[in-house]
Amino acid sequence: MRTTVGSDNITIDVHLTTQDPAIDRAEIRNGLLSSPRVLPTKYLYDDRGSELFEQICELPEYYQTRTEFQILVTCADKIIARSDADELVELGSGAATKTRVLLDAMDRAGQLNFYVPFDVSEGIVRRVSQELVEEYAALKVHGVVGDFLSHLEHIPDGGKRLVVFLGGTIGNLDDVAGAAFLSSVNKAMELGDHFLLSVQFVTEVNRLEAAYNDSKGVTAKFNKNMISVMQEMVRADFSPDAFDHVARFNHVESRIEIFLRSNKRQAVIFQDLDLVLSLENGEEIRTEISTKYDRKRAEQLLADANFELVEWYVDSDELLGLALAKKL
Ligand SMILES: C[S@@+](CC[C@H](N)C(=O)[O-])C[C@H]1O[C@@H](n2cnc3c(N)ncnc32)[C@H](O)[C@@H]1O
């Protein structure tokens, strides 16, 4: 479904509603019945979840956003010069706060034409599109509401592209899904296009675990928002009070894992899934992973997906890196 919104400079395509709901239900059901039990991370990001994630980005414990912001402030002009792009495509764009730093650099270089925010959360794509055409007079925005794991062919044709994947979102995908995703990003690009991949590096466990267990409990609210989404989406009858937020580092997999842990023995009815899920006290459902890489592992991921590394942009504490790569 395509809409032109209040301004000739904004087009929004919505692809999520065209998907058969039976596919989503089967994915949720299979995840709940698997071992470990999982729910798809993308459902954390309805409009409420996206708002909560914006609040997480402001938390003192969540060092990732300010670190990435600083790297961009320092390196955006170099990134734009190296990529020579006049179209910015952002996968998992969210509130696009840090994106402004790249748009400003494109503007300074006289190359600011076209921005494509691509996100599963419709409300935030619409909001960001409106904000950006107001902030940048000549900018055309073509928003895509879709799943970046299955709708990349809907990225609109445009100019010379810089495709960016910020916020360490690659870490939310396991190795198999991450490799498939990066290959499909590569296939969706043209020769000469560039890709900017944000990766969060392994650091002290205390710092990592604190980032997902903030003292104000915002991350807990964000995690429990999954319950509200499931209540609405598949008529699940579980209560947020019956679950605790748990986030811990898994050393073997080098990743933070986030769970909803049942705090009592309970049977949860999922009406639309034709499922009654029996949970023991202490049993966990995983809602998110966030893998922490080193440079070598990230470079291998890029090479396996047919990208050539151009340059790393890294903060002085080596907490986070932006890898600029070229499509081969
Ligand atoms: C970790 S946040 C990063 C947001 C923003 N890029 C930043 O750096 O702050 C992940 C973003 O990806 C979006 N997202 C998650 N899964 C998605 C999917 N399968 N398809 C499209 N967007 C997705 C979420 O809605 C959210 O905006």
The ligand as an SDF file (V2000), in Angstrom:
LIG
                    3D

 27 29  0  0  0  0  0  0  0  0999 V2000
   18.1780   -1.5100   18.1080 C   0  0  0  0  0  0  0  0  0  0  0  0
   16.9630   -0.4980   17.3360 S   0  0  0  0  0  0  0  0  0  0  0  0
   17.9980    0.6710   16.4750 C   0  0  0  0  0  0  0  0  0  0  0  0
   17.2690    1.9280   16.0920 C   0  0  0  0  0  0  0  0  0  0  0  0
   18.1510    3.0020   15.4290 C   0  0  0  0  0  0  0  0  0  0  0  0
   18.6910    2.5550   14.1650 N   0  0  0  0  0  0  0  0  0  0  0  0
   19.2860    3.3930   16.3460 C   0  0  0  0  0  0  0  0  0  0  0  0
   20.4450    3.2250   15.9520 O   0  0  0  0  0  0  0  0  0  0  0  0
   19.0190    3.8850   17.4450 O   0  0  0  0  0  0  0  0  0  0  0  0
   16.3750   -1.5690   16.0660 C   0  0  0  0  0  0  0  0  0  0  0  0
   15.4310   -0.9340   15.0620 C   0  0  0  0  0  0  0  0  0  0  0  0
   15.1400   -1.8980   14.0380 O   0  0  0  0  0  0  0  0  0  0  0  0
   13.7410   -2.0270   13.8710 C   0  0  0  0  0  0  0  0  0  0  0  0
   13.4990   -3.4440   13.5400 N   0  0  0  0  0  0  0  0  0  0  0  0
   13.6700   -4.5330   14.3430 C   0  0  0  0  0  0  0  0  0  0  0  0
   13.4240   -5.6590   13.6600 N   0  0  0  0  0  0  0  0  0  0  0  0
   13.0830   -5.2770   12.3990 C   0  0  0  0  0  0  0  0  0  0  0  0
   12.7450   -5.9880   11.2270 C   0  0  0  0  0  0  0  0  0  0  0  0
   12.7010   -7.3240   11.2150 N   0  0  0  0  0  0  0  0  0  0  0  0
   12.4720   -5.2710   10.1010 N   0  0  0  0  0  0  0  0  0  0  0  0
   12.5260   -3.9090   10.1020 C   0  0  0  0  0  0  0  0  0  0  0  0
   12.8470   -3.1790   11.1880 N   0  0  0  0  0  0  0  0  0  0  0  0
   13.1330   -3.8610   12.3220 C   0  0  0  0  0  0  0  0  0  0  0  0
   13.1070   -1.6140   15.1740 C   0  0  0  0  0  0  0  0  0  0  0  0
   11.7900   -1.1470   15.0070 O   0  0  0  0  0  0  0  0  0  0  0  0
   14.0830   -0.5180   15.6450 C   0  0  0  0  0  0  0  0  0  0  0  0
   13.7210    0.7370   15.1470 O   0  0  0  0  0  0  0  0  0  0  0  0
  1  2  1  0
  2  3  1  0
  2 10  1  0
  3  4  1  0
  4  5  1  0
  5  6  1  0
  5  7  1  0
  7  8  2  0
  7  9  1  0
 10 11  1  0
 11 12  1  0
 11 26  1  0
 12 13  1  0
 13 14  1  0
 13 24  1  0
 14 15  1  0
 14 23  1  0
 15 16  2  0
 16 17  1  0
 17 18  1  0
 17 23  2  0
 18 19  1  0
 18 20  2  0
 20 21  1  0
 21 22  2  0
 22 23  1  0
 24 25  1  0
 24 26  1  0
 26 27  1  0
M  CHG  2   2   1   9  -1
M  END
$$$$
